[in-house]
């Protein structure tokens, strides 16, 4: 065996355990899900029939609740991609502008990410139902005393608040790392040339951190499409099904009501294809912007 082959065999030996676990616990179940999406399996009966694309057609053409959950999820994703990245970048800039208390503020803003959103959701249920009405009664700020969870027109914003609270800190850390990599002499040169703070950020800092922005948008898209815990903890998809996202619709189809595992698998594959398509478009567009920047 040549030296090159020995090196290759050594690398394969190190990678193989992790690769084996990935194939067994990720790739194999995913392929199994694709197969079951073409059947009418109920999750219990060992025998089932192959139904082809019937599950996909039913989900997209006849299942009103699933289609509504797609549109609600897309609305949630749009808000999250814009607000989460904008707030995270703003916090990163503000934290980095401080000299003595950077570590303290990083810790404070990152702490919500260390908690499960299920636990955070229960905390925010208490805030929405008890704390805010008490503040409204004490201060006269009556707009705080709302049915944040029970009103369909407000429950979306309660979910948004919880999700932003739990996710902004993580992206903030990514943007802080990117900001620290921007050469200080470039900003100093722009300031000497007469550029004010916003112009320096727009024309010097932002192009330099664009790769981090690509990562931030990618992570937000992925997590927002798969959102489950925030909605489950606050509203459970209610009132009615007004805040039902795709993940909750799939879980209810598979475990709560009809136990149609094959049909639920088809919905999961549809979610995967939606996320894949939008993510590929996002990466293609932003990578082109990186090159231009």
Phi and psi in degrees as GROMACS dihedral restraints (atoms count N, CA, C in turn):
[ dihedral_restraints ]
;  ai    aj    ak    al  type     phi  dphi    fc
    3     4     5     6     1   -74.1    20    10
    4     5     6     7     1   168.6    20    10
    6     7     8     9     1   -64.2    20    10
    7     8     9    10     1   -37.1    20    10
    9    10    11    12     1   -65.1    20    10
   10    11    12    13     1   -42.4    20    10
   12    13    14    15     1   -66.9    20    10
   13    14    15    16     1   -36.5    20    10
   15    16    17    18     1   -64.0    20    10
   16    17    18    19     1   -41.4    20    10
   18    19    20    21     1   -64.3    20    10
   19    20    21    22     1   -41.4    20    10
   21    22    23    24     1   -64.5    20    10
   22    23    24    25     1   -42.7    20    10
   24    25    26    27     1   -63.9    20    10
   25    26    27    28     1   -37.9    20    10
   27    28    29    30     1   -64.3    20    10
   28    29    30    31     1   -43.6    20    10
   30    31    32    33     1   -63.2    20    10
   31    32    33    34     1   -42.5    20    10
   33    34    35    36     1   -63.5    20    10
   34    35    36    37     1   -39.2    20    10
   36    37    38    39     1   -63.1    20    10
   37    38    39    40     1   -37.8    20    10
   39    40    41    42     1   -72.9    20    10
   40    41    42    43     1   -37.4    20    10
   42    43    44    45     1   -80.6    20    10
   43    44    45    46     1   -27.4    20    10
   45    46    47    48     1   -56.7    20    10
   46    47    48    49     1   -45.7    20    10
   48    49    50    51     1   -58.0    20    10
   49    50    51    52     1   -46.1    20    10
   51    52    53    54     1   -66.0    20    10
   52    53    54    55     1   -39.9    20    10
   54    55    56    57     1   -64.3    20    10
   55    56    57    58     1   -40.1    20    10
   57    58    59    60     1   -62.5    20    10
   58    59    60    61     1   -44.9    20    10
   60    61    62    63     1   -62.9    20    10
   61    62    63    64     1   -40.1    20    10
   63    64    65    66     1   -64.6    20    10
   64    65    66    67     1   -42.7    20    10
   66    67    68    69     1   -66.2    20    10
   67    68    69    70     1   -44.3    20    10
   69    70    71    72     1   -69.6    20    10
   70    71    72    73     1   -42.5    20    10
   72    73    74    75     1  -100.6    20    10
   73    74    75    76     1    -7.9    20    10
   75    76    77    78     1  -124.0    20    10
   76    77    78    79     1   -58.2    20    10
   78    79    80    81     1   -66.8    20    10
   79    80    81    82     1   -48.2    20    10
   81    82    83    84     1   -61.2    20    10
   82    83    84    85     1   -47.5    20    10
   84    85    86    87     1   -61.8    20    10
   85    86    87    88     1   -35.5    20    10
   87    88    89    90     1   -64.3    20    10
   88    89    90    91     1   -44.8    20    10
   90    91    92    93     1   -65.3    20    10
   91    92    93    94     1   -37.8    20    10
   93    94    95    96     1   -62.3    20    10
   94    95    96    97     1   -37.9    20    10
   96    97    98    99     1   -63.1    20    10
   97    98    99   100     1   -38.9    20    10
   99   100   101   102     1   -61.9    20    10
  100   101   102   103     1   -42.8    20    10
  102   103   104   105     1   -65.5    20    10
  103   104   105   106     1   -47.6    20    10
  105   106   107   108     1   -66.4    20    10
  106   107   108   109     1   -24.4    20    10
  108   109   110   111     1   -67.0    20    10
  109   110   111   112     1   -15.8    20    10
  111   112   113   114     1   -97.9    20    10
  112   113   114   115     1     9.7    20    10
  114   115   116   117     1  -125.1    20    10
  115   116   117   118     1   174.9    20    10
  117   118   119   120     1  -107.1    20    10
  118   119   120   121     1    31.2    20    10
  120   121   122   123     1   -62.6    20    10
  121   122   123   124     1   137.7    20    10
  123   124   125   126     1  -102.0    20    10
  124   125   126   127     1     5.9    20    10
  126   127   128   129     1    91.1    20    10
  127   128   129   130     1   -14.7    20    10
  129   130   131   132     1  -121.1    20    10
  130   131   132   133     1   -44.9    20    10
  132   133   134   135     1   -70.3    20    10
  133   134   135   136     1   125.5    20    10
  135   136   137   138     1   -67.3    20    10
  136   137   138   139     1   -18.8    20    10
  138   139   140   141     1  -105.4    20    10
  139   140   141   142     1   141.6    20    10
  141   142   143   144     1  -154.6    20    10
  142   143   144   145     1   166.3    20    10
  144   145   146   147     1  -112.2    20    10
  145   146   147   148     1   149.0    20    10
  147   148   149   150     1   -81.9    20    10
  148   149   150   151     1   123.9    20    10
  150   151   152   153     1  -114.7    20    10
  151   152   153   154     1     2.9    20    10
  153   154   155   156     1    67.3    20    10
  154   155   156   157     1  -131.6    20    10
  156   157   158   159     1   -92.5    20    10
  157   158   159   160     1    12.6    20    10
  159   160   161   162     1   -60.2    20    10
  160   161   162   163     1   -38.9    20    10
  162   163   164   165     1   -63.7    20    10
  163   164   165   166     1   -41.4    20    10
  165   166   167   168     1   -66.4    20    10
  166   167   168   169     1   -42.5    20    10
  168   169   170   171     1   -63.8    20    10
  169   170   171   172     1   -44.5    20    10
  171   172   173   174     1   -62.2    20    10
  172   173   174   175     1   -43.0    20    10
  174   175   176   177     1   -63.1    20    10
  175   176   177   178     1   -41.5    20    10
  177   178   179   180     1   -88.5    20    10
  178   179   180   181     1   -24.7    20    10
  180   181   182   183     1  -105.9    20    10
  181   182   183   184     1   -33.8    20    10
  183   184   185   186     1  -115.8    20    10
  184   185   186   187     1   -15.9    20    10
  186   187   188   189     1   -94.4    20    10
  187   188   189   190     1    94.3    20    10
  189   190   191   192     1   -62.8    20    10
  190   191   192   193     1   -40.2    20    10
  192   193   194   195     1   -65.1    20    10
  193   194   195   196     1   -37.2    20    10
  195   196   197   198     1   -68.9    20    10
  196   197   198   199     1   -43.4    20    10
  198   199   200   201     1   -62.5    20    10
  199   200   201   202     1   -42.0    20    10
  201   202   203   204     1   -62.3    20    10
  202   203   204   205     1   -38.6    20    10
  204   205   206   207     1   -66.5    20    10
  205   206   207   208     1   -31.4    20    10
  207   208   209   210     1   -64.5    20    10
  208   209   210   211     1   -47.5    20    10
  210   211   212   213     1   -65.7    20    10
  211   212   213   214     1   -39.3    20    10
  213   214   215   216     1   -64.4    20    10
  214   215   216   217     1   -40.9    20    10
  216   217   218   219     1   -65.2    20    10
  217   218   219   220     1   -41.2    20    10
  219   220   221   222     1   -62.1    20    10
  220   221   222   223     1   -39.7    20    10
  222   223   224   225     1   -62.4    20    10
  223   224   225   226     1   -44.5    20    10
  225   226   227   228     1   -62.6    20    10
  226   227   228   229     1   -43.7    20    10
  228   229   230   231     1   -61.6    20    10
  229   230   231   232     1   -43.6    20    10
  231   232   233   234     1   -59.8    20    10
  232   233   234   235     1   -47.8    20    10
  234   235   236   237     1   -62.5    20    10
  235   236   237   238     1   -43.4    20    10
  237   238   239   240     1   -67.1    20    10
  238   239   240   241     1   -42.9    20    10
  240   241   242   243     1   -60.8    20    10
  241   242   243   244     1   -43.4    20    10
  243   244   245   246     1   -72.9    20    10
  244   245   246   247     1   -54.0    20    10
  246   247   248   249     1   -70.8    20    10
  247   248   249   250     1   -43.6    20    10
  249   250   251   252     1   -64.9    20    10
  250   251   252   253     1   -43.3    20    10
  252   253   254   255     1   -71.9    20    10
  253   254   255   256     1   -37.5    20    10
  255   256   257   258     1   -65.6    20    10
  256   257   258   259     1   -45.7    20    10
  258   259   260   261     1   -67.1    20    10
  259   260   261   262     1   -40.7    20    10
  261   262   263   264     1   -63.5    20    10
  262   263   264   265     1   -41.8    20    10
  264   265   266   267     1   -67.8    20    10
  265   266   267   268     1   -40.3    20    10
  267   268   269   270     1   -62.4    20    10
  268   269   270   271     1   -45.9    20    10
  270   271   272   273     1   -63.3    20    10
  271   272   273   274     1   -39.8    20    10
  273   274   275   276     1   -61.2    20    10
  274   275   276   277     1   -43.8    20    10
  276   277   278   279     1   -64.8    20    10
  277   278   279   280     1   -43.8    20    10
  279   280   281   282     1   -66.3    20    10
  280   281   282   283     1   -42.0    20    10
  282   283   284   285     1   -66.1    20    10
  283   284   285   286     1   -42.9    20    10
  285   286   287   288     1   -68.3    20    10
  286   287   288   289     1   -22.0    20    10
  288   289   290   291     1   -76.7    20    10
  289   290   291   292     1   -14.6    20    10
  291   292   293   294     1   -86.2    20    10
  292   293   294   295     1   148.2    20    10
  294   295   296   297     1   -98.4    20    10
  295   296   297   298     1   -42.6    20    10
  297   298   299   300     1  -102.2    20    10
  298   299   300   301     1   -24.8    20    10
  300   301   302   303     1  -114.5    20    10
  301   302   303   304     1    27.2    20    10
  303   304   305   306     1   -59.9    20    10
  304   305   306   307     1   -49.4    20    10
  306   307   308   309     1   -62.7    20    10
  307   308   309   310     1   -41.6    20    10
  309   310   311   312     1   -60.3    20    10
  310   311   312   313     1   -48.8    20    10
  312   313   314   315     1   -70.4    20    10
  313   314   315   316     1   -34.5    20    10
  315   316   317   318     1   -59.3    20    10
  316   317   318   319     1   -44.7    20    10
  318   319   320   321     1   -64.5    20    10
  319   320   321   322     1   -44.8    20    10
  321   322   323   324     1   -61.3    20    10
  322   323   324   325     1   -47.0    20    10
  324   325   326   327     1   -75.7    20    10
  325   326   327   328     1   -24.3    20    10
  327   328   329   330     1   -86.2    20    10
  328   329   330   331     1   -20.8    20    10
  330   331   332   333     1   -55.8    20    10
  331   332   333   334     1   -41.0    20    10
  333   334   335   336     1   -57.7    20    10
  334   335   336   337     1   -29.2    20    10
  336   337   338   339     1   -68.6    20    10
  337   338   339   340     1   -18.8    20    10
  339   340   341   342     1   -80.6    20    10
  340   341   342   343     1   -13.1    20    10
  342   343   344   345     1   -98.3    20    10
  343   344   345   346     1   148.6    20    10
  345   346   347   348     1   -66.8    20    10
  346   347   348   349     1   140.4    20    10
  348   349   350   351     1   -66.8    20    10
  349   350   351   352     1   -20.5    20    10
  351   352   353   354     1   -64.0    20    10
  352   353   354   355     1   -48.3    20    10
  354   355   356   357     1   -64.9    20    10
  355   356   357   358     1   -44.8    20    10
  357   358   359   360     1   -59.9    20    10
  358   359   360   361     1   -37.0    20    10
  360   361   362   363     1   -63.0    20    10
  361   362   363   364     1   -41.9    20    10
  363   364   365   366     1   -64.4    20    10
  364   365   366   367     1   -36.5    20    10
  366   367   368   369     1   -63.2    20    10
  367   368   369   370     1   -43.4    20    10
  369   370   371   372     1   -73.8    20    10
  370   371   372   373     1   -25.8    20    10
  372   373   374   375     1   -60.1    20    10
  373   374   375   376     1   -43.8    20    10
  375   376   377   378     1   -63.1    20    10
  376   377   378   379     1   -41.4    20    10
  378   379   380   381     1   -64.6    20    10
  379   380   381   382     1   -46.0    20    10
  381   382   383   384     1   -68.6    20    10
  382   383   384   385     1   -34.9    20    10
  384   385   386   387     1   -95.4    20    10
  385   386   387   388     1   -24.2    20    10
  387   388   389   390     1  -118.9    20    10
  388   389   390   391     1   -50.7    20    10
  390   391   392   393     1   -69.6    20    10
  391   392   393   394     1   -51.5    20    10
  393   394   395   396     1   -62.3    20    10
  394   395   396   397     1   -43.7    20    10
  396   397   398   399     1   -60.2    20    10
  397   398   399   400     1   -36.0    20    10
  399   400   401   402     1   -66.9    20    10
  400   401   402   403     1   -42.0    20    10
  402   403   404   405     1   -63.5    20    10
  403   404   405   406     1   -41.6    20    10
  405   406   407   408     1   -61.8    20    10
  406   407   408   409     1   -40.1    20    10
  408   409   410   411     1   -68.8    20    10
  409   410   411   412     1   -34.8    20    10
  411   412   413   414     1   -81.1    20    10
  412   413   414   415     1   -33.6    20    10
  414   415   416   417     1  -106.0    20    10
  415   416   417   418     1   -14.0    20    10
  417   418   419   420     1    83.8    20    10
  418   419   420   421     1     6.2    20    10
  420   421   422   423     1   -82.0    20    10
  421   422   423   424     1    80.0    20    10
  423   424   425   426     1   -66.7    20    10
  424   425   426   427     1   -20.2    20    10
  426   427   428   429     1   -67.7    20    10
  427   428   429   430     1   -17.2    20    10
  429   430   431   432     1   -76.5    20    10
  430   431   432   433     1   -23.7    20    10
  432   433   434   435     1   -87.5    20    10
  433   434   435   436     1    80.2    20    10
  435   436   437   438     1  -126.8    20    10
  436   437   438   439     1   163.0    20    10
  438   439   440   441     1   -85.2    20    10
  439   440   441   442     1    78.8    20    10
  441   442   443   444     1   -64.9    20    10
  442   443   444   445     1   -27.6    20    10
  444   445   446   447     1  -104.5    20    10
  445   446   447   448     1   -34.1    20    10
  447   448   449   450     1   -86.5    20    10
  448   449   450   451     1   -17.1    20    10
  450   451   452   453     1   -93.3    20    10
  451   452   453   454     1   119.1    20    10
  453   454   455   456     1   -57.4    20    10
  454   455   456   457     1   -29.7    20    10
  456   457   458   459     1   -76.5    20    10
  457   458   459   460     1   -17.3    20    10
  459   460   461   462     1  -110.0    20    10
  460   461   462   463     1   -23.4    20    10
  462   463   464   465     1   -62.8    20    10
  463   464   465   466     1   -31.5    20    10
  465   466   467   468     1   -60.2    20    10
  466   467   468   469     1   -41.6    20    10
  468   469   470   471     1   -72.7    20    10
  469   470   471   472     1   -30.4    20    10
  471   472   473   474     1   -66.0    20    10
  472   473   474   475     1   -40.3    20    10
  474   475   476   477     1   -64.0    20    10
  475   476   477   478     1   -40.9    20    10
  477   478   479   480     1   -62.7    20    10
  478   479   480   481     1   -43.5    20    10
  480   481   482   483     1   -62.2    20    10
  481   482   483   484     1   -46.5    20    10
  483   484   485   486     1   -61.7    20    10
  484   485   486   487     1   -44.2    20    10
  486   487   488   489     1   -65.9    20    10
  487   488   489   490     1   -40.1    20    10
  489   490   491   492     1   -66.7    20    10
  490   491   492   493     1   -41.5    20    10
  492   493   494   495     1   -58.8    20    10
  493   494   495   496     1   -39.1    20    10
  495   496   497   498     1   -84.0    20    10
  496   497   498   499     1   -20.2    20    10
  498   499   500   501     1  -113.5    20    10
  499   500   501   502     1   -18.9    20    10
  501   502   503   504     1   -65.0    20    10
  502   503   504   505     1   -38.6    20    10
  504   505   506   507     1   -60.7    20    10
  505   506   507   508     1   -37.7    20    10
  507   508   509   510     1   -65.0    20    10
  508   509   510   511     1   -46.8    20    10
  510   511   512   513     1   -67.0    20    10
  511   512   513   514     1   -33.0    20    10
  513   514   515   516     1   -57.4    20    10
  514   515   516   517     1   -41.9    20    10
  516   517   518   519     1   -63.2    20    10
  517   518   519   520     1   -39.8    20    10
  519   520   521   522     1   -62.7    20    10
  520   521   522   523     1   -43.5    20    10
  522   523   524   525     1   -71.3    20    10
  523   524   525   526     1   -32.5    20    10
  525   526   527   528     1   -62.5    20    10
  526   527   528   529     1   -44.5    20    10
  528   529   530   531     1   -60.1    20    10
  529   530   531   532     1   -39.9    20    10
  531   532   533   534     1   -67.3    20    10
  532   533   534   535     1   -41.3    20    10
  534   535   536   537     1   -64.2    20    10
  535   536   537   538     1   -36.2    20    10
  537   538   539   540     1   -67.8    20    10
  538   539   540   541     1   -18.7    20    10
  540   541   542   543     1   -88.4    20    10
  541   542   543   544     1    -3.4    20    10
  543   544   545   546     1   -80.3    20    10
  544   545   546   547     1   123.5    20    10
  546   547   548   549     1   -60.0    20    10
  547   548   549   550     1   129.0    20    10
  549   550   551   552     1   -65.1    20    10
  550   551   552   553     1   -31.4    20    10
  552   553   554   555     1   -66.4    20    10
  553   554   555   556     1   -25.9    20    10
  555   556   557   558     1   -67.8    20    10
  556   557   558   559     1   -42.4    20    10
  558   559   560   561     1   -68.3    20    10
  559   560   561   562     1   -38.3    20    10
  561   562   563   564     1   -64.9    20    10
  562   563   564   565     1   -38.9    20    10
  564   565   566   567     1   -65.4    20    10
  565   566   567   568     1   -40.7    20    10
  567   568   569   570     1   -65.0    20    10
  568   569   570   571     1   -38.9    20    10
  570   571   572   573     1   -65.9    20    10
  571   572   573   574     1   -39.5    20    10
  573   574   575   576     1   -63.3    20    10
  574   575   576   577     1   -35.1    20    10
  576   577   578   579     1   -75.5    20    10
  577   578   579   580     1    -2.1    20    10
  579   580   581   582     1   102.2    20    10
  580   581   582   583     1     6.0    20    10
  582   583   584   585     1   -75.0    20    10
  583   584   585   586     1   137.5    20    10
  585   586   587   588     1   -86.9    20    10
  586   587   588   589     1   179.2    20    10
  588   589   590   591     1   -58.2    20    10
  589   590   591   592     1   -44.4    20    10
  591   592   593   594     1   -66.6    20    10
  592   593   594   595     1   -40.4    20    10
  594   595   596   597     1   -64.6    20    10
  595   596   597   598     1   -37.6    20    10
  597   598   599   600     1   -63.6    20    10
  598   599   600   601     1   -44.2    20    10
  600   601   602   603     1   -65.3    20    10
  601   602   603   604     1   -43.5    20    10
  603   604   605   606     1   -69.1    20    10
  604   605   606   607     1   -41.6    20    10
  606   607   608   609     1  -104.2    20    10
  607   608   609   610     1   -13.6    20    10
  609   610   611   612     1  -116.5    20    10
  610   611   612   613     1   -57.0    20    10
  612   613   614   615     1   -70.7    20    10
  613   614   615   616     1   -49.6    20    10
  615   616   617   618     1   -59.6    20    10
  616   617   618   619     1   -46.6    20    10
  618   619   620   621     1   -60.8    20    10
  619   620   621   622     1   -30.9    20    10
  621   622   623   624     1   -73.7    20    10
  622   623   624   625     1   -26.6    20    10
  624   625   626   627     1  -104.3    20    10
  625   626   627   628     1    13.9    20    10
  627   628   629   630     1   -61.0    20    10
  628   629   630   631     1   -37.1    20    10
  630   631   632   633     1   -58.3    20    10
  631   632   633   634     1   -38.7    20    10
  633   634   635   636     1   -67.0    20    10
  634   635   636   637     1   -35.7    20    10
  636   637   638   639     1   -65.0    20    10
  637   638   639   640     1   -37.6    20    10
  639   640   641   642     1   -60.3    20    10
  640   641   642   643     1   -44.0    20    10
  642   643   644   645     1   -64.9    20    10
  643   644   645   646     1   -42.3    20    10
  645   646   647   648     1   -62.0    20    10
  646   647   648   649     1   -44.4    20    10
  648   649   650   651     1   -65.8    20    10
  649   650   651   652     1   -39.9    20    10
  651   652   653   654     1   -60.6    20    10
  652   653   654   655     1   -47.4    20    10
  654   655   656   657     1   -64.9    20    10
  655   656   657   658     1   -39.0    20    10
  657   658   659   660     1   -67.4    20    10
  658   659   660   661     1   -42.5    20    10
  660   661   662   663     1   -59.3    20    10
  661   662   663   664     1   -48.6    20    10
  663   664   665   666     1   -61.9    20    10
  664   665   666   667     1   -48.6    20    10
  666   667   668   669     1   -70.7    20    10
  667   668   669   670     1   -33.9    20    10
  669   670   671   672     1   -70.7    20    10
  670   671   672   673     1   -39.4    20    10
  672   673   674   675     1   -65.8    20    10
  673   674   675   676     1   -31.4    20    10
  675   676   677   678     1   -95.2    20    10
  676   677   678   679     1    12.5    20    10
  678   679   680   681     1   -57.1    20    10
  679   680   681   682     1   131.9    20    10
  681   682   683   684     1  -142.0    20    10
  682   683   684   685     1   -52.6    20    10
  684   685   686   687     1   -64.2    20    10
  685   686   687   688     1   -39.4    20    10
  687   688   689   690     1   -63.9    20    10
  688   689   690   691     1   -44.5    20    10
  690   691   692   693     1   -69.5    20    10
  691   692   693   694     1   -42.3    20    10
  693   694   695   696     1   -61.8    20    10
  694   695   696   697     1   -41.4    20    10
  696   697   698   699     1   -72.2    20    10
  697   698   699   700     1   -36.7    20    10
  699   700   701   702     1   -86.7    20    10
  700   701   702   703     1   -54.6    20    10
  702   703   704   705     1  -121.7    20    10
  703   704   705   706     1   -17.6    20    10
  705   706   707   708     1    64.7    20    10
  706   707   708   709     1    17.1    20    10
  708   709   710   711     1    97.4    20    10
  709   710   711   712     1    -7.4    20    10
  711   712   713   714     1   -93.5    20    10
  712   713   714   715     1  -172.2    20    10
  714   715   716   717     1   -63.2    20    10
  715   716   717   718     1   138.4    20    10
  717   718   719   720     1    67.2    20    10
  718   719   720   721     1  -118.8    20    10
  720   721   722   723     1  -128.9    20    10
  721   722   723   724     1    28.6    20    10
  723   724   725   726     1   -70.3    20    10
  724   725   726   727     1   -23.2    20    10
  726   727   728   729     1  -118.4    20    10
  727   728   729   730     1    27.4    20    10
  729   730   731   732     1   -78.3    20    10
  730   731   732   733     1   121.6    20    10
  732   733   734   735     1   -93.7    20    10
  733   734   735   736     1   172.1    20    10
  735   736   737   738     1   -60.7    20    10
  736   737   738   739     1   -43.0    20    10
  738   739   740   741     1   -62.0    20    10
  739   740   741   742     1   -41.6    20    10
  741   742   743   744     1   -69.2    20    10
  742   743   744   745     1   -37.8    20    10
  744   745   746   747     1   -60.7    20    10
  745   746   747   748     1   -40.8    20    10
  747   748   749   750     1   -66.7    20    10
  748   749   750   751     1   -43.6    20    10
  750   751   752   753     1   -63.1    20    10
  751   752   753   754     1   -42.5    20    10
  753   754   755   756     1   -64.5    20    10
  754   755   756   757     1   -38.8    20    10
  756   757   758   759     1   -64.9    20    10
  757   758   759   760     1   -37.4    20    10
  759   760   761   762     1   -86.3    20    10
  760   761   762   763     1   -36.4    20    10
  762   763   764   765     1  -117.4    20    10
  763   764   765   766     1   -28.6    20    10
  765   766   767   768     1   -95.7    20    10
  766   767   768   769     1   -47.9    20    10
  768   769   770   771     1  -103.6    20    10
  769   770   771   772     1   -80.1    20    10
  771   772   773   774     1   -96.4    20    10
  772   773   774   775     1   -11.6    20    10
  774   775   776   777     1    52.0    20    10
  775   776   777   778     1    49.3    20    10
  777   778   779   780     1   -96.5    20    10
  778   779   780   781     1    85.4    20    10
  780   781   782   783     1   -66.2    20    10
  781   782   783   784     1   -38.7    20    10
  783   784   785   786     1   -63.7    20    10
  784   785   786   787     1   -43.1    20    10
  786   787   788   789     1   -66.9    20    10
  787   788   789   790     1   -41.6    20    10
  789   790   791   792     1   -64.3    20    10
  790   791   792   793     1   -35.9    20    10
  792   793   794   795     1   -64.0    20    10
  793   794   795   796     1   -37.9    20    10
  795   796   797   798     1   -62.9    20    10
  796   797   798   799     1   -41.0    20    10
  798   799   800   801     1   -64.0    20    10
  799   800   801   802     1   -38.6    20    10
  801   802   803   804     1   -64.4    20    10
  802   803   804   805     1   -39.2    20    10
  804   805   806   807     1   -66.4    20    10
  805   806   807   808     1   -38.0    20    10
  807   808   809   810     1   -62.1    20    10
  808   809   810   811     1   -43.7    20    10
  810   811   812   813     1   -59.9    20    10
  811   812   813   814     1   -44.4    20    10
  813   814   815   816     1   -59.3    20    10
  814   815   816   817     1   -44.1    20    10
  816   817   818   819     1   -66.1    20    10
  817   818   819   820     1   -38.3    20    10
  819   820   821   822     1   -63.2    20    10
  820   821   822   823     1   -48.3    20    10
  822   823   824   825     1   -62.6    20    10
  823   824   825   826     1   -42.9    20    10
  825   826   827   828     1   -61.1    20    10
  826   827   828   829     1   -47.5    20    10
  828   829   830   831     1   -62.8    20    10
  829   830   831   832     1   -49.6    20    10
  831   832   833   834     1   -66.7    20    10
  832   833   834   835     1   -37.9    20    10
  834   835   836   837     1   -66.0    20    10
  835   836   837   838     1   -42.4    20    10
  837   838   839   840     1   -62.6    20    10
  838   839   840   841     1   -40.9    20    10
  840   841   842   843     1   -64.2    20    10
  841   842   843   844     1   -44.4    20    10
  843   844   845   846     1   -60.4    20    10
  844   845   846   847     1   -46.8    20    10
  846   847   848   849     1   -64.9    20    10
  847   848   849   850     1   -39.6    20    10
  849   850   851   852     1   -63.3    20    10
  850   851   852   853     1   -45.3    20    10
  852   853   854   855     1   -66.0    20    10
  853   854   855   856     1   -46.7    20    10
  855   856   857   858     1   -73.9    20    10
  856   857   858   859     1   -32.0    20    10
  858   859   860   861     1   -64.8    20    10
  859   860   861   862     1   -37.3    20    10
  861   862   863   864     1   -64.1    20    10
  862   863   864   865     1   -38.6    20    10
  864   865   866   867     1   -66.1    20    10
  865   866   867   868     1   -36.1    20    10
  867   868   869   870     1   -60.1    20    10
  868   869   870   871     1   -44.2    20    10
  870   871   872   873     1   -63.9    20    10
  871   872   873   874     1   -42.7    20    10
  873   874   875   876     1   -65.4    20    10
  874   875   876   877     1   -38.6    20    10
